[in-house]
Amino acid sequence: MEELKASKGKSSSGHIPLSEGQVDFLHRALAELKVAGTDISGCKYSKVEIRKIDQGLAADVIVRVQRHYRNWVPEDASSRMLQGALSRAGHLVAKLLPIAKKQVLVLKESREKSFGTPDNAILVRVTPAFIKEIASLLATVRDNHLDYVAKSMRETAHAWSARYLSSPGGSFAKVSQVFVSPREFWFKAELGWGGYTRVIETDRMPISAIVPLELLVPEFFVISEQRAESVIKRYEDRIRAIEAAENLYSTISDSTGWIEPNLPSQTIALMDRLWFDRGQGSPFKKQIQRSKELEDTLEEWDAIIEEEKSELVRDVLGISAGDDVSFSRKGKVVKLRVMYAHAYITSDEVSFHLNGQRYKKDGLLGKLDEFAYLRVARESK
């Protein structure tokens, strides 16, 4: 946070050459920012260059240019003039982005969520107020054990674009929202082209990348056997289902143990193929293929069972990977960030194992590995 505040007054080093059109857009952006109450004294420029500009002011100009440059083009402008305006604004933004640095985030459209080659992006003005807002949304997620929360973005804090800028009369954002989950944040917008709209979603960024530690003071989950015992009774049917699945998996896995030693060697398999294979497949080849299919099936079962166990930990203890927990060990309070949560089931109890990184005495997350065990008796069958 202090680094962000300090960088606000830092200025660019060296002169930045500008075209006449780029100077015009810079002048218009600064004029509008001044009317809005922004101090623009941190920018010195002439008809051909920027001589000095503060990082924070450069970021404000970037957002202002992207949101308003369409308004600076005559309504009756020709297609050529429109493309020229787009080019001027785009080059001005490109020259200012290296100066703004940490004051601006650029998140491109998620390839997983797009219908083609993504060419959209959002530029977000990173201010102390924006960082506190993200931290506040994060606290809401943690306090209420939510998957995520969403909040509408203020116009002055961001700008949507196509390849940083869309052409005049082209796309425009009708609704923009920031989404915050326990560990990441991202943005969505409803972009419109005349009467057509499409929802754009960006890639996700770790919250720790922009929110300083002092605003990420974790709400530690206190591990309690008493609480777990009162909750686990509601999940006995589910525990029995996981137990039955594990027994079935173990039975099939153990019964296939004899297959591997009896599979033919590569030499025998090759001879088998040369001798028997006439387009219908050889006996040994079929045996190897069936063994591989069975192995893949067992791997899928194992992954599903492990996922069910992790969800059981989350539902019973309210804890999953990425959460912070505290517990008492020999009279001392130990705090850790969970990286892996697992459950072991026996006929008498469920043992919850949490592994992660330990917090140091100064409250910072350390590099030492830490673990916590919690054994809870099962309901009598």
C-alpha positions as CSV (number, residue, x, y, z in Angstrom):
1,M,0.0,0.0,0.0
2,E,2.8,2.4,0.9
3,E,4.7,1.5,-2.2
4,L,1.6,2.3,-4.3
5,K,1.2,5.7,-2.6
6,A,4.9,6.5,-3.0
7,S,4.8,5.6,-6.7
8,K,1.9,8.0,-7.3
9,G,4.3,10.9,-7.3
10,K,7.1,9.3,-9.4
11,S,7.5,10.7,-12.8
12,S,8.7,9.3,-16.1
13,S,12.4,9.7,-17.0
14,G,13.2,11.1,-20.5
15,H,11.0,12.6,-23.1
16,I,8.1,10.8,-24.8
17,P,7.6,12.0,-28.4
18,L,4.0,12.4,-29.5
19,S,2.2,13.1,-32.7
20,E,-0.1,16.1,-33.1
21,G,-3.1,13.9,-32.7
22,Q,-1.8,12.2,-29.6
23,V,-1.0,15.6,-28.0
24,D,-4.6,16.6,-28.7
25,F,-6.0,13.5,-27.0
26,L,-3.6,14.0,-24.0
27,H,-4.8,17.6,-23.7
28,R,-8.4,16.6,-23.8
29,A,-7.9,13.9,-21.2
30,L,-6.1,16.2,-18.8
31,A,-8.8,18.9,-19.2
32,E,-11.5,16.4,-18.3
33,L,-9.5,15.1,-15.4
34,K,-9.0,18.6,-14.1
35,V,-12.7,19.3,-14.2
36,A,-13.3,16.1,-12.3
37,G,-11.0,17.3,-9.5
38,T,-7.7,15.5,-10.4
39,D,-4.5,17.4,-9.9
40,I,-2.8,17.5,-13.3
41,S,0.2,19.5,-12.3
42,G,2.3,16.3,-12.5
43,C,2.3,16.4,-16.3
44,K,4.4,18.7,-18.4
45,Y,4.2,18.5,-22.2
46,S,4.6,20.5,-25.4
47,K,3.3,20.2,-28.9
48,V,5.6,17.4,-29.7
49,E,6.3,15.5,-26.5
50,I,5.6,14.7,-22.9
51,R,8.5,16.0,-20.8
52,K,7.2,14.6,-17.4
53,I,4.2,12.8,-16.1
54,D,3.5,11.2,-12.8
55,Q,2.7,7.4,-12.8
56,G,-0.7,7.9,-11.2
57,L,-1.6,10.7,-13.6
58,A,-0.5,8.5,-16.5
59,A,-2.8,5.8,-15.3
60,D,-5.7,8.3,-15.0
61,V,-5.1,9.5,-18.6
62,I,-5.1,5.9,-19.9
63,V,-8.5,5.2,-18.4
64,R,-9.8,8.5,-19.5
65,V,-8.6,8.1,-23.1
66,Q,-10.1,4.7,-23.4
67,R,-13.5,5.7,-22.0
68,H,-13.9,9.0,-23.7
69,Y,-11.9,9.2,-26.9
70,R,-15.0,8.4,-29.0
71,N,-16.5,11.6,-27.8
72,W,-13.5,13.6,-29.2
73,V,-14.2,12.5,-32.7
74,P,-16.8,14.4,-34.8
75,E,-20.1,12.5,-35.3
76,D,-19.9,12.9,-39.1
77,A,-16.3,11.6,-39.2
78,S,-15.4,9.4,-42.1
79,S,-14.3,5.8,-41.7
80,R,-10.7,6.9,-42.4
81,M,-10.9,9.6,-39.7
82,L,-12.4,7.1,-37.2
83,Q,-9.5,4.6,-37.8
84,G,-7.0,7.5,-37.4
85,A,-8.5,8.4,-34.1
86,L,-8.3,4.8,-33.0
87,S,-4.7,4.6,-34.0
88,R,-3.8,7.9,-32.2
89,A,-5.5,6.8,-29.0
90,G,-4.0,3.3,-29.1
91,H,-0.5,4.6,-29.6
92,L,-0.9,7.1,-26.8
93,V,-2.1,4.4,-24.4
94,A,0.8,2.2,-25.5
95,K,3.3,4.9,-24.7
96,L,1.8,5.6,-21.2
97,L,1.4,2.0,-20.1
98,P,5.1,1.5,-19.3
99,I,5.0,4.6,-17.2
100,A,1.9,3.7,-15.2
101,K,3.3,0.3,-14.3
102,K,1.8,-0.9,-11.0
103,Q,-0.9,1.8,-11.3
104,V,-2.8,-0.1,-14.0
105,L,-3.8,-3.7,-14.4
106,V,-4.3,-5.2,-17.9
107,L,-6.4,-8.4,-17.8
108,K,-7.1,-10.0,-21.2
109,E,-10.2,-11.9,-22.1
110,S,-10.1,-15.5,-20.9
111,R,-9.4,-18.0,-23.7
112,E,-11.4,-20.6,-21.8
113,K,-14.5,-18.3,-21.7
114,S,-14.3,-16.8,-25.2
115,F,-15.9,-18.1,-28.4
116,G,-12.9,-17.4,-30.6
117,T,-9.5,-15.7,-30.5
118,P,-9.9,-13.2,-27.6
119,D,-9.1,-9.6,-28.5
120,N,-10.7,-7.9,-25.5
121,A,-9.1,-6.6,-22.4
122,I,-9.8,-4.5,-19.3
123,L,-7.5,-1.8,-18.0
124,V,-8.1,-1.2,-14.3
125,R,-6.9,1.8,-12.4
126,V,-5.1,0.5,-9.2
127,T,-5.6,2.9,-6.4
128,P,-5.5,2.4,-2.6
129,A,-9.3,2.7,-2.7
130,F,-9.6,-0.1,-5.3
131,I,-7.2,-2.3,-3.2
132,K,-9.2,-1.8,-0.1
133,E,-12.4,-2.5,-2.0
134,I,-11.0,-5.9,-3.1
135,A,-9.9,-6.6,0.5
136,S,-13.4,-5.8,1.7
137,L,-15.0,-8.1,-0.8
138,L,-12.5,-10.8,0.2
139,A,-13.5,-10.4,3.8
140,T,-17.2,-10.9,2.8
141,V,-16.3,-14.1,1.0
142,R,-14.4,-15.5,3.9
143,D,-16.9,-14.4,6.6
144,N,-19.8,-16.0,4.8
145,H,-17.9,-19.0,3.3
146,L,-19.0,-18.0,-0.3
147,D,-17.5,-19.1,-3.6
148,Y,-17.3,-15.5,-4.8
149,V,-19.0,-12.1,-4.6
150,A,-19.5,-9.5,-7.4
151,K,-19.7,-5.8,-7.4
152,S,-20.3,-3.2,-10.1
153,M,-17.3,-1.2,-11.1
154,R,-17.1,2.6,-11.0
155,E,-16.5,4.2,-14.5
156,T,-13.5,6.1,-13.3
157,A,-11.7,3.0,-12.2
158,H,-11.6,1.0,-15.4
159,A,-12.0,0.9,-19.1
160,W,-13.0,-2.0,-21.4
161,S,-11.5,-2.3,-24.9
162,A,-10.9,-4.4,-27.9
163,R,-7.1,-4.9,-28.2
164,Y,-6.9,-2.0,-25.7
165,L,-9.3,0.2,-27.7
166,S,-12.4,-0.5,-29.8
167,S,-13.3,1.6,-32.8
168,P,-15.7,4.5,-32.5
169,G,-19.2,3.3,-32.8
170,G,-18.1,-0.2,-32.0
171,S,-18.3,-2.2,-28.8
172,F,-19.2,-0.5,-25.5
173,A,-19.6,-1.9,-22.0
174,K,-23.1,-1.9,-20.6
175,V,-22.3,-3.5,-17.3
176,S,-18.9,-4.1,-15.7
177,Q,-18.4,-6.1,-12.5
178,V,-15.4,-7.3,-10.4
179,F,-15.6,-10.8,-9.0
180,V,-13.7,-11.9,-5.9
181,S,-13.2,-15.5,-4.7
182,P,-11.2,-16.6,-1.6
183,R,-8.0,-16.5,-3.7
184,E,-8.6,-14.7,-7.0
185,F,-10.3,-11.8,-8.7
186,W,-11.5,-11.3,-12.3
187,F,-13.8,-9.1,-14.3
188,K,-16.9,-9.5,-16.4
189,A,-18.7,-7.1,-18.7
190,E,-21.6,-7.1,-21.0
191,L,-20.3,-5.7,-24.2
192,G,-22.7,-4.4,-26.8
193,W,-22.5,-3.8,-30.6
194,G,-25.7,-2.0,-31.5
195,G,-28.5,-4.4,-30.5
196,Y,-26.2,-7.4,-29.9
197,T,-24.5,-8.1,-26.6
198,R,-22.0,-10.6,-25.3
199,V,-20.6,-11.3,-21.8
200,I,-16.8,-11.0,-21.6
201,E,-14.8,-12.6,-18.8
202,T,-11.1,-12.0,-18.1
203,D,-8.4,-14.3,-16.9
204,R,-8.1,-14.6,-13.1
205,M,-5.4,-13.0,-11.0
206,P,-4.3,-14.0,-7.5
207,I,-5.5,-11.5,-4.9
208,S,-2.1,-11.5,-3.3
209,A,-0.6,-10.0,-6.5
210,I,-2.2,-6.6,-5.7
211,V,-3.5,-6.6,-2.1
212,P,-0.8,-6.1,0.5
213,L,-0.4,-8.3,3.5
214,E,-1.8,-5.8,6.0
215,L,-5.1,-6.0,4.2
216,L,-5.0,-9.8,4.0
217,V,-5.1,-10.5,7.7
218,P,-6.6,-14.0,7.6
219,E,-9.7,-15.0,9.6
220,F,-8.3,-18.2,11.1
221,F,-10.6,-21.2,11.4
222,V,-10.3,-22.7,14.8
223,I,-10.1,-26.5,14.7
224,S,-12.5,-27.9,17.2
225,E,-13.2,-31.6,17.9
226,Q,-16.4,-30.8,19.7
227,R,-17.8,-28.8,16.7
228,A,-16.7,-31.5,14.3
229,E,-18.3,-34.3,16.3
230,S,-21.6,-32.4,16.3
231,V,-21.5,-31.9,12.6
232,I,-20.1,-35.2,11.3
233,K,-23.3,-37.1,12.4
234,R,-25.1,-35.4,9.5
235,Y,-22.7,-36.9,7.0
236,E,-22.6,-40.5,8.2
237,D,-24.4,-41.8,5.1
238,R,-22.0,-39.9,2.9
239,I,-19.0,-41.3,4.8
240,R,-20.3,-44.8,4.4
241,A,-20.6,-44.3,0.7
242,I,-17.0,-43.1,0.5
243,E,-16.0,-46.1,2.6
244,A,-17.8,-48.5,0.3
245,A,-16.2,-46.9,-2.8
246,E,-12.8,-47.2,-1.2
247,N,-13.3,-50.9,-0.4
248,L,-14.5,-51.6,-3.9
249,Y,-11.5,-49.7,-5.4
250,S,-9.0,-51.6,-3.1
251,T,-10.6,-55.0,-4.0
252,I,-10.3,-54.4,-7.7
253,S,-6.9,-52.9,-7.5
254,D,-5.6,-55.8,-5.4
255,S,-7.1,-58.4,-7.7
256,T,-5.4,-56.9,-10.7
257,G,-2.0,-57.1,-9.0
258,W,-1.2,-60.4,-10.7
259,I,-1.7,-59.0,-14.2
260,E,1.4,-56.8,-14.6
261,P,4.0,-59.5,-13.8
262,N,2.2,-61.8,-16.3
263,L,2.1,-59.3,-19.2
264,P,4.4,-60.2,-22.0
265,S,7.6,-58.4,-22.5
266,Q,8.0,-56.0,-25.4
267,T,10.0,-58.6,-27.3
268,I,7.2,-61.2,-26.9
269,A,4.6,-58.6,-27.7
270,L,6.4,-57.7,-30.9
271,M,6.7,-61.4,-32.0
272,D,3.1,-61.9,-31.1
273,R,2.1,-59.0,-33.3
274,L,4.3,-60.3,-36.2
275,W,3.0,-63.8,-35.9
276,F,-0.7,-63.3,-35.1
277,D,-1.7,-59.8,-36.0
278,R,-3.5,-59.9,-39.4
279,G,-5.7,-56.9,-38.9
280,Q,-7.7,-58.5,-36.1
281,G,-5.3,-57.9,-33.2
282,S,-3.1,-60.4,-31.4
283,P,-3.9,-62.1,-28.1
284,F,-1.1,-60.5,-26.1
285,K,-1.8,-57.0,-27.7
286,K,-5.4,-57.3,-26.5
287,Q,-4.3,-58.3,-23.1
288,I,-2.0,-55.2,-22.8
289,Q,-4.8,-52.9,-24.1
290,R,-7.3,-54.2,-21.6
291,S,-4.8,-53.9,-18.7
292,K,-4.2,-50.2,-19.7
293,E,-8.0,-49.5,-19.9
294,L,-8.4,-51.0,-16.4
295,E,-5.5,-49.0,-15.1
296,D,-7.0,-45.7,-16.5
297,T,-10.4,-46.6,-14.9
298,L,-8.9,-47.2,-11.5
299,E,-7.0,-43.9,-11.7
300,E,-10.3,-42.1,-12.5
301,W,-11.9,-43.8,-9.5
302,D,-9.1,-42.8,-7.2
303,A,-9.3,-39.2,-8.3
304,I,-13.1,-39.1,-7.7
305,I,-12.7,-40.6,-4.2
306,E,-10.0,-38.1,-3.3
307,E,-12.1,-35.3,-4.4
308,E,-15.0,-36.6,-2.3
309,K,-12.8,-36.7,0.7
310,S,-11.6,-33.1,0.2
311,E,-15.3,-32.0,-0.1
312,L,-16.0,-33.9,3.1
313,V,-13.3,-31.9,4.9
314,R,-14.8,-28.7,3.6
315,D,-18.4,-29.6,4.6
316,V,-17.5,-30.9,8.1
317,L,-14.8,-28.5,9.1
318,G,-15.6,-25.6,6.8
319,I,-12.0,-25.8,5.5
320,S,-10.4,-26.2,2.1
321,A,-7.1,-25.5,0.4
322,G,-6.2,-21.9,0.7
323,D,-7.9,-21.3,4.1
324,D,-6.1,-20.4,7.3
325,V,-6.5,-22.4,10.5
326,S,-5.3,-22.3,14.0
327,F,-5.1,-25.0,16.6
328,S,-3.5,-25.7,20.0
329,R,-0.4,-27.9,20.3
330,K,1.1,-28.5,23.7
331,G,-0.5,-25.3,25.0
332,K,0.8,-23.2,22.1
333,V,-1.3,-21.7,19.3
334,V,-0.2,-22.8,15.8
335,K,-1.4,-21.2,12.7
336,L,-1.1,-22.5,9.1
337,R,-2.4,-21.9,5.6
338,V,-3.9,-25.1,4.3
339,M,-2.4,-26.4,1.0
340,Y,-3.8,-29.9,1.2
341,A,-6.9,-31.2,3.1
342,H,-7.6,-34.9,3.3
343,A,-9.7,-37.4,5.3
344,Y,-8.9,-41.0,6.3
345,I,-11.9,-43.2,7.1
346,T,-11.8,-46.2,9.4
347,S,-14.6,-48.2,10.9
348,D,-14.4,-46.2,14.1
349,E,-13.4,-42.7,13.2
350,V,-12.6,-40.1,10.5
351,S,-9.2,-38.6,10.7
352,F,-8.8,-35.1,9.1
353,H,-5.3,-34.2,7.9
354,L,-4.4,-30.6,7.0
355,N,-1.0,-29.8,5.5
356,G,0.3,-26.4,4.6
357,Q,2.7,-23.5,5.5
358,R,3.1,-22.2,9.0
359,Y,2.7,-18.6,10.0
360,K,5.7,-17.0,11.8
361,K,5.5,-15.1,15.1
362,D,5.4,-11.8,13.3
363,G,2.2,-12.9,11.5
364,L,3.8,-13.4,8.1
365,L,3.4,-16.6,6.2
366,G,6.6,-18.6,6.5
367,K,8.2,-21.4,4.4
368,L,8.1,-24.2,7.0
369,D,5.7,-27.0,6.4
370,E,3.1,-27.6,9.1
371,F,0.3,-30.1,9.7
372,A,-2.7,-30.6,11.9
373,Y,-4.6,-33.8,12.7
374,L,-8.1,-34.1,14.0
375,R,-9.7,-37.4,14.9
376,V,-13.5,-37.6,15.2
377,A,-15.4,-40.7,16.3
378,R,-18.0,-42.0,13.9
379,E,-21.6,-42.6,14.8
380,S,-22.2,-46.3,15.8
381,K,-23.4,-48.4,12.9
